[in-house]
């Protein structure tokens, strides 16, 4: 596994139940962050060209054909915001900002999703990263839209596991990732790291 591979890790992955007739729905728990490889970032910023829609595509491909096919499906009404030559990041920005949340009375299509859901949708359905590693869940293995890995196995399904437990007071000294920490915790942790690796911190002039 290298940085050139197409990989997307959620610091804490939220996984919703799925079965043979359900789509894979996963998204990062925003407070724990997301980790993208260079390969995944390249896919986000690569220009997309769709002269026609409805093309047959390989589900494992990150080519224009796969993306154009997904745009043609138009699952969350994103196609209306697409213009030839834009990247996925530009499409995501336009999709989330075209209709202001506070102007709900003026909506024509509307945007009413949590930012974590949007990131999960585009990551899973637009092949930003390769398929997750094989699991014990056959539905996940067979779903083409399972593309977000749980960092160190940390996920929320029936209950939180791994890093997902690092909430508030449960966030201990040296915790790799945390959510809802206090300002005092951040000050203490910064002070501890300054003592441990002072060369990584620039001194004030």
Helices and strands as residue ranges (DSSP letters): E 8-10, E 13-15, E 26-28, G 30-32, E 34-36, H 38-45, H 64-73, G 79-81, H 88-97, G 101-106, H 115-125, H 138-142, E 149-150, G 151-153, E 155-156, G 162-165, G 168-170, H 183-196, G 198-200
